[in-house]
C-alpha cells in the first residue's frame, strides 16, 4: 500500500500561527502555507524480484 506522509505536528503549528495572525490582523499574515509531504511506497507495491 502506498501512502502520503503528512506531518501532523507541522500542520497543527502552521494552522495555529495562521489563526493567531488572522485574529491579530497581522499585516505579515500569509494567506496559506505549503507544508511538504512525502510519498511512502511500501513493499506491497514494489515489483517482485526475479528468482
MOPAC internal coordinates of N, CA, C and O (Angstrom, degrees):
PM7 1SCF
backbone

  N    0.0000 0     0.00 0     0.00 0    0    0    0
  C    1.4365 1     0.00 0     0.00 0    1    0    0
  C    1.5408 1   108.09 1     0.00 0    2    1    0
  O    1.2310 1   120.33 1   -49.81 1    3    2    1
  N    1.2869 1   116.97 1   130.19 1    3    2    1
  C    1.4619 1   122.33 1   176.97 1    5    3    2
  C    1.5275 1   108.19 1   -97.86 1    6    5    3
  O    1.2310 1   121.01 1   -43.86 1    7    6    5
  N    1.3181 1   115.68 1   136.14 1    7    6    5
  C    1.4640 1   120.26 1  -179.05 1    9    7    6
  C    1.5240 1   110.64 1  -131.58 1   10    9    7
  O    1.2310 1   120.98 1   -10.43 1   11   10    9
  N    1.3169 1   115.73 1   169.57 1   11   10    9
  C    1.4618 1   121.78 1   175.01 1   13   11   10
  C    1.5179 1   107.65 1  -112.42 1   14   13   11
  O    1.2310 1   120.50 1   -57.46 1   15   14   13
  N    1.3191 1   116.64 1   122.54 1   15   14   13
  C    1.4610 1   121.52 1   178.42 1   17   15   14
  C    1.5148 1   108.25 1   -80.61 1   18   17   15
  O    1.2310 1   120.68 1   -55.64 1   19   18   17
  N    1.3205 1   116.31 1   124.36 1   19   18   17
  C    1.4531 1   122.11 1   178.17 1   21   19   18
  C    1.5226 1   107.96 1  -116.92 1   22   21   19
  O    1.2310 1   119.90 1   -60.99 1   23   22   21
  N    1.3279 1   117.79 1   119.01 1   23   22   21
  C    1.4697 1   120.49 1  -177.62 1   25   23   22
  C    1.5452 1   111.11 1   -73.16 1   26   25   23
  O    1.2310 1   120.67 1   -88.04 1   27   26   25
  N    1.3134 1   116.33 1    91.96 1   27   26   25
  C    1.4665 1   122.00 1  -173.46 1   29   27   26
  C    1.5287 1   112.96 1   -58.95 1   30   29   27
  O    1.2310 1   120.16 1   138.67 1   31   30   29
  N    1.3238 1   117.30 1   -41.33 1   31   30   29
  C    1.4675 1   119.42 1  -179.15 1   33   31   30
  C    1.5355 1   110.85 1   -62.10 1   34   33   31
  O    1.2310 1   120.77 1   132.85 1   35   34   33
  N    1.3351 1   116.12 1   -47.15 1   35   34   33
  C    1.4668 1   120.23 1   178.75 1   37   35   34
  C    1.5282 1   110.93 1   -62.10 1   38   37   35
  O    1.2310 1   120.73 1   141.03 1   39   38   37
  N    1.3288 1   116.20 1   -38.97 1   39   38   37
  C    1.4639 1   119.69 1   179.34 1   41   39   38
  C    1.5280 1   110.68 1   -64.35 1   42   41   39
  O    1.2310 1   120.28 1   138.30 1   43   42   41
  N    1.3286 1   117.08 1   -41.70 1   43   42   41
  C    1.4606 1   121.29 1   178.34 1   45   43   42
  C    1.5183 1   112.28 1   -65.23 1   46   45   43
  O    1.2310 1   120.77 1   136.56 1   47   46   45
  N    1.3266 1   116.14 1   -43.44 1   47   46   45
  C    1.4671 1   120.19 1   178.79 1   49   47   46
  C    1.5316 1   111.05 1   -63.27 1   50   49   47
  O    1.2310 1   120.60 1   137.19 1   51   50   49
  N    1.3235 1   116.47 1   -42.81 1   51   50   49
  C    1.4639 1   120.67 1   179.69 1   53   51   50
  C    1.5273 1   110.20 1   -64.56 1   54   53   51
  O    1.2310 1   120.44 1   138.45 1   55   54   53
  N    1.3210 1   116.76 1   -41.55 1   55   54   53
  C    1.4675 1   120.30 1   179.48 1   57   55   54
  C    1.5274 1   110.72 1   -63.39 1   58   57   55
  O    1.2310 1   120.47 1   137.82 1   59   58   57
  N    1.3267 1   116.71 1   -42.18 1   59   58   57
  C    1.4680 1   120.49 1   179.06 1   61   59   58
  C    1.5300 1   110.59 1   -63.60 1   62   61   59
  O    1.2310 1   120.35 1   136.42 1   63   62   61
  N    1.3440 1   116.94 1   -43.58 1   63   62   61
  C    1.4712 1   119.71 1   178.86 1   65   63   62
  C    1.5242 1   111.39 1   -62.74 1   66   65   63
  O    1.2310 1   120.62 1   135.55 1   67   66   65
  N    1.3365 1   116.42 1   -44.45 1   67   66   65
  C    1.4650 1   120.01 1   179.51 1   69   67   66
  C    1.5266 1   110.97 1   -61.68 1   70   69   67
  O    1.2310 1   120.39 1   139.06 1   71   70   69
  N    1.3287 1   116.85 1   -40.94 1   71   70   69
  C    1.4588 1   120.97 1   179.52 1   73   71   70
  C    1.5243 1   111.04 1   -65.62 1   74   73   71
  O    1.2310 1   120.38 1   133.65 1   75   74   73
  N    1.3336 1   116.88 1   -46.35 1   75   74   73
  C    1.4717 1   119.73 1   179.41 1   77   75   74
  C    1.5283 1   111.41 1   -62.99 1   78   77   75
  O    1.2310 1   120.19 1   138.02 1   79   78   77
  N    1.3333 1   117.25 1   -41.98 1   79   78   77
  C    1.4647 1   120.32 1   177.13 1   81   79   78
  C    1.5268 1   110.81 1   -61.09 1   82   81   79
  O    1.2310 1   120.77 1   140.02 1   83   82   81
  N    1.3152 1   116.12 1   -39.98 1   83   82   81
  C    1.4662 1   120.53 1   179.28 1   85   83   82
  C    1.5261 1   110.95 1   -65.17 1   86   85   83
  O    1.2310 1   120.53 1   134.71 1   87   86   85
  N    1.3386 1   116.59 1   -45.29 1   87   86   85
  C    1.4674 1   121.16 1  -179.52 1   89   87   86
  C    1.5313 1   110.43 1   -64.47 1   90   89   87
  O    1.2310 1   120.64 1   140.93 1   91   90   89
  N    1.3280 1   116.39 1   -39.07 1   91   90   89
  C    1.4673 1   120.97 1  -179.48 1   93   91   90
  C    1.5321 1   112.14 1   -80.62 1   94   93   91
  O    1.2310 1   120.63 1   174.82 1   95   94   93
  N    1.3348 1   116.39 1    -5.18 1   95   94   93
  C    1.4655 1   122.55 1  -177.65 1   97   95   94
  C    1.5279 1   111.09 1    55.01 1   98   97   95
  O    1.2310 1   121.52 1  -136.62 1   99   98   97
  N    1.3102 1   114.70 1    43.38 1   99   98   97
  C    1.4556 1   121.21 1  -178.93 1  101   99   98
  C    1.5301 1   110.08 1   -66.97 1  102  101   99
  O    1.2310 1   120.13 1   -50.25 1  103  102  101
  N    1.3475 1   117.35 1   129.75 1  103  102  101
  C    1.4655 1   119.77 1   178.35 1  105  103  102
  C    1.5352 1   112.01 1   -67.94 1  106  105  103
  O    1.2310 1   120.30 1   161.66 1  107  106  105
  N    1.3267 1   117.03 1   -18.34 1  107  106  105
  C    1.4615 1   121.14 1  -179.15 1  109  107  106
  C    1.5295 1   112.05 1   -92.30 1  110  109  107
  O    1.2310 1   120.14 1  -175.50 1  111  110  109
  N    1.3156 1   117.35 1     4.50 1  111  110  109
  C    1.4661 1   120.97 1  -177.01 1  113  111  110
  C    1.5201 1   110.88 1   -64.79 1  114  113  111
  O    1.2310 1   121.34 1   -47.72 1  115  114  113
  N    1.3041 1   115.04 1   132.28 1  115  114  113
  C    1.4717 1   120.52 1   177.19 1  117  115  114
  C    1.5299 1   108.53 1   -84.83 1  118  117  115
  O    1.2310 1   119.95 1   -37.99 1  119  118  117
  N    1.3299 1   117.70 1   142.01 1  119  118  117
  C    1.4640 1   119.04 1   178.96 1  121  119  118
  C    1.5270 1   112.25 1   -69.66 1  122  121  119
  O    1.2310 1   120.50 1   155.87 1  123  122  121
  N    1.3294 1   116.64 1   -24.13 1  123  122  121
  C    1.4647 1   121.25 1   178.23 1  125  123  122
  C    1.5219 1   108.75 1  -161.92 1  126  125  123
  O    1.2310 1   121.24 1    -5.83 1  127  126  125
  N    1.3062 1   115.23 1   174.17 1  127  126  125
  C    1.4594 1   119.74 1   178.46 1  129  127  126
  C    1.5159 1   108.46 1  -144.49 1  130  129  127
  O    1.2310 1   120.58 1   -41.86 1  131  130  129
  N    1.3011 1   116.50 1   138.14 1  131  130  129
  C    1.4592 1   121.31 1   177.98 1  133  131  130
  C    1.5267 1   108.11 1   -98.17 1  134  133  131
  O    1.2310 1   121.43 1   -54.52 1  135  134  133
  N    1.3192 1   114.86 1   125.48 1  135  134  133
  C    1.4597 1   120.86 1   179.04 1  137  135  134
  C    1.5287 1   107.13 1  -113.93 1  138  137  135
  O    1.2310 1   120.28 1   -56.66 1  139  138  137
  N    1.3306 1   117.07 1   123.34 1  139  138  137
  C    1.4619 1   119.58 1  -177.54 1  141  139  138
  C    1.5327 1   112.65 1   -62.49 1  142  141  139
  O    1.2310 1   121.07 1   -37.55 1  143  142  141
  N    1.3022 1   115.55 1   142.45 1  143  142  141
  C    1.4539 1   122.40 1   173.79 1  145  143  142
  C    1.5188 1   107.33 1  -118.96 1  146  145  143
  O    1.2310 1   120.47 1    -6.49 1  147  146  145
  N    1.3079 1   116.71 1   173.51 1  147  146  145
  C    1.4651 1   118.86 1   177.18 1  149  147  146
  C    1.5205 1   109.51 1  -139.59 1  150  149  147
  O    1.2310 1   121.72 1   -32.49 1  151  150  149
  N    1.3146 1   114.32 1   147.51 1  151  150  149
  C    1.4515 1   121.68 1   178.55 1  153  151  150
  C    1.5260 1   107.98 1   -87.96 1  154  153  151
  O    1.2310 1   120.51 1   -52.48 1  155  154  153
  N    1.3282 1   116.62 1   127.52 1  155  154  153
  C    1.4603 1   121.60 1   179.72 1  157  155  154
  C    1.5217 1   107.68 1  -111.19 1  158  157  155
  O    1.2310 1   121.28 1   -71.45 1  159  158  157
  N    1.3253 1   115.16 1   108.55 1  159  158  157
  C    1.4655 1   120.92 1  -179.76 1  161  159  158
  C    1.5227 1   107.68 1   -94.42 1  162  161  159
  O    1.2310 1   121.20 1   -62.61 1  163  162  161
  N    1.2916 1   115.30 1   117.39 1  163  162  161
  C    1.4661 1   121.22 1  -176.93 1  165  163  162
  C    1.5318 1   110.60 1   -89.54 1  166  165  163
  O    1.2310 1   121.01 1   -13.13 1  167  166  165
  N    1.3152 1   115.67 1   166.87 1  167  166  165
  C    1.4724 1   121.38 1  -178.15 1  169  167  166
  C    1.5228 1   113.11 1   -58.94 1  170  169  167
  O    1.2310 1   119.86 1   149.56 1  171  170  169
  N    1.3109 1   117.88 1   -30.44 1  171  170  169
  C    1.4598 1   119.51 1  -176.50 1  173  171  170
  C    1.5279 1   112.86 1   -67.93 1  174  173  171
  O    1.2310 1   119.70 1   166.59 1  175  174  173
  N    1.3413 1   118.18 1   -13.41 1  175  174  173
  C    1.4537 1   120.53 1   179.57 1  177  175  174
  C    1.5202 1   113.41 1  -107.97 1  178  177  175
  O    1.2310 1   120.30 1  -179.60 1  179  178  177
  N    1.3023 1   117.04 1     0.40 1  179  178  177
  C    1.4574 1   120.53 1   178.84 1  181  179  178
  C    1.5239 1   110.13 1   -79.83 1  182  181  179
  O    1.2310 1   121.04 1   -27.81 1  183  182  181
  N    1.3132 1   115.62 1   152.19 1  183  182  181
  C    1.4577 1   120.01 1   177.24 1  185  183  182
  C    1.5294 1   108.73 1   -68.02 1  186  185  183
  O    1.2310 1   120.42 1   -37.94 1  187  186  185
  N    1.3249 1   116.80 1   142.06 1  187  186  185
  C    1.4627 1   118.66 1   178.44 1  189  187  186
  C    1.5283 1   110.18 1   -67.14 1  190  189  187
  O    1.2310 1   121.36 1   -36.53 1  191  190  189
  N    1.3143 1   115.00 1   143.47 1  191  190  189
  C    1.4683 1   118.46 1   179.44 1  193  191  190
  C    1.5327 1   108.79 1   -80.68 1  194  193  191
  O    1.2310 1   121.08 1   -36.57 1  195  194  193
  N    1.3460 1   115.55 1   143.43 1  195  194  193
  C    1.4812 1   118.51 1   179.65 1  197  195  194
  C    1.5211 1   110.59 1   -67.80 1  198  197  195
  O    1.2310 1   120.44 1   -39.96 1  199  198  197
  N    1.2989 1   116.77 1   140.04 1  199  198  197
  C    1.4724 1   121.40 1   179.05 1  201  199  198
  C    1.4865 1   111.29 1  -101.42 1  202  201  199
  O    1.2310 1   120.10 1   180.00 1  203  202  201

